[in-house]
């Protein structure tokens, strides 16, 4: 485990794109998933700080290079969180980046309860209002019944979102 971990951690720091390729090719039982997750999270924070600094100062590292590394680290986190069963973390990342992959992720992992909040529903509607309404309409009734969804949508104050949902049920 130690040697595999060392390789992945070095790659996370030096070349996140290569690390992601290696993560996808190695079985997860040859490395310590929590340790690699922590290393990737740490590197992502460092990279975001570098990205902010690169915007302010001229640098030899381009913003595009940093952006590519950031995307590889995020993709690695999606994978690692999935391996760890940390689906809530993946859901939050998908919502933060406004990824339309969030809808398939909620369905495939039955995360309907996790979107039963104003913040999550708002995030879904901002990504794609029709897809969000469809997701809520087709959610298992025991997890997201209209009695729970309608008050949340009303509290958000966007009548179009509420109408989209109501027209689907």
C-alpha positions in Angstrom: 0.0 0.0 0.0 2.8 2.4 1.0 4.4 2.4 -2.4 1.1 2.7 -4.3 0.1 5.6 -2.0 3.5 7.3 -2.5 3.1 7.2 -6.3 -0.4 8.5 -6.3 0.4 11.3 -3.8 3.4 12.4 -5.9 1.3 12.3 -9.0 -1.4 14.4 -7.3 1.2 17.0 -6.6 3.0 16.9 -9.9 0.5 15.8 -12.6 -3.1 15.4 -11.6 -4.1 14.2 -15.1 -1.7 11.3 -14.9 -2.8 10.5 -11.4 -6.4 10.3 -12.5 -5.4 7.9 -15.3 -3.6 5.7 -12.8 -6.5 5.8 -10.3 -8.8 4.6 -13.1 -6.5 1.8 -14.0 -5.5 0.5 -10.6 -7.8 -1.6 -8.4 -8.8 0.4 -5.3 -7.6 -2.4 -2.9 -3.9 -1.6 -3.8 -3.9 1.8 -2.2 -5.4 3.5 0.9 -8.5 5.3 -0.4 -8.9 7.7 2.6 -5.2 8.6 2.5 -5.3 9.3 -1.2 -8.6 11.3 -0.8 -7.0 13.5 1.8 -4.0 14.1 -0.4 -6.2 15.0 -3.4 -8.3 17.3 -1.2 -5.2 19.0 0.1 -3.8 19.4 -3.4 -7.1 20.8 -4.7 -7.1 23.5 -2.0 -3.5 24.4 -2.9 -4.3 24.5 -6.6 -7.3 26.7 -6.0 -5.1 29.1 -4.1 -2.5 29.0 -6.9 -5.3 29.6 -9.4 -6.4 32.7 -7.5 -2.8 34.0 -7.3 -2.3 33.3 -11.0 -5.2 35.6 -11.8 -3.6 38.4 -9.9 0.1 38.0 -10.9 1.9 37.1 -14.1 3.1 33.6 -13.8 4.8 30.9 -15.8 2.0 28.5 -15.1 -1.0 29.5 -17.1 -4.5 29.6 -15.8 -5.5 26.9 -18.4 -2.9 24.5 -17.0 -4.1 25.1 -13.5 -7.7 24.6 -14.6 -6.9 21.2 -16.3 -5.2 20.1 -13.1 -8.2 21.2 -11.0 -10.6 19.3 -13.2 -8.5 16.1 -12.9 -8.3 16.5 -9.1 -12.1 17.0 -8.9 -12.7 14.0 -11.1 -10.4 12.0 -8.8 -12.4 13.2 -5.8 -15.6 12.0 -7.4 -14.1 8.6 -7.9 -12.6 8.4 -4.4 -15.7 9.7 -2.7 -17.7 7.1 -4.5 -15.2 4.3 -3.4 -15.6 5.6 0.2 -19.4 5.7 0.0 -19.2 9.5 0.6 -22.0 10.2 -1.9 -23.1 13.4 -0.1 -19.6 14.9 -0.8 -19.9 14.0 -4.5 -23.3 15.5 -4.7 -22.1 18.7 -3.1 -19.2 18.9 -5.6 -21.5 18.4 -8.5 -23.9 21.1 -7.3 -21.0 23.5 -6.6 -19.7 23.1 -10.1 -23.1 23.2 -11.7 -22.6 19.9 -13.4 -25.6 18.3 -15.2 -24.1 15.0 -14.1 -25.8 15.6 -10.7 -29.2 14.4 -12.0 -27.9 11.0 -13.0 -25.9 10.8 -9.8 -28.9 11.4 -7.6 -30.9 8.7 -9.6 -28.1 6.1 -9.6 -27.4 6.4 -5.9 -30.9 7.1 -4.7 -29.9 10.4 -3.1 -33.4 11.9 -3.2 -33.4 12.6 0.5 -30.1 14.5 0.0 -31.8 17.0 -2.3 -34.6 17.6 0.1 -33.3 21.1 1.1 -33.7 24.6 -0.3 -30.0 24.8 -1.2 -29.9 21.5 -3.0 -33.2 22.1 -4.9 -32.1 25.6 -5.8 -28.8 24.2 -7.1 -30.7 21.6 -9.2 -33.0 24.2 -10.8 -30.1 26.6 -11.5 -28.4 23.8 -13.4 -31.4 22.7 -15.5 -34.9 23.6 -14.4 -36.7 21.1 -16.6 -34.4 18.3 -15.5 -34.8 19.3 -11.9 -38.5 19.3 -12.1 -38.5 15.9 -13.8 -36.2 14.5 -11.1 -38.5 15.7 -8.3 -41.6 14.5 -10.1 -40.2 11.0 -10.7 -38.6 10.6 -7.3 -40.0 7.9 -5.1 -43.1 9.3 -3.4 -42.0 8.1 0.0 -38.7 10.1 -0.3 -39.9 13.3 -1.9 -43.7 13.5 -1.7 -45.4 16.7 -3.1 -46.2 17.6 0.5 -42.5 18.0 1.1 -41.4 19.5 -2.2 -44.1 22.1 -2.7 -43.3 24.1 0.5 -39.6 24.1 -0.3 -40.2 25.3 -3.8 -42.6 28.0 -2.5 -40.0 29.2 -0.1 -37.5 29.7 -2.9 -39.8 32.3 -4.5 -39.4 31.3 -8.1 -43.0 30.6 -9.4 -41.7 29.1 -12.6 -39.9 26.3 -10.7 -43.0 25.6 -8.7 -45.2 25.5 -11.9 -42.8 23.2 -13.7 -42.9 20.8 -10.8 -46.7 21.0 -10.4 -47.4 20.5 -14.1 -45.4 17.3 -13.9 -47.2 15.6 -11.1 
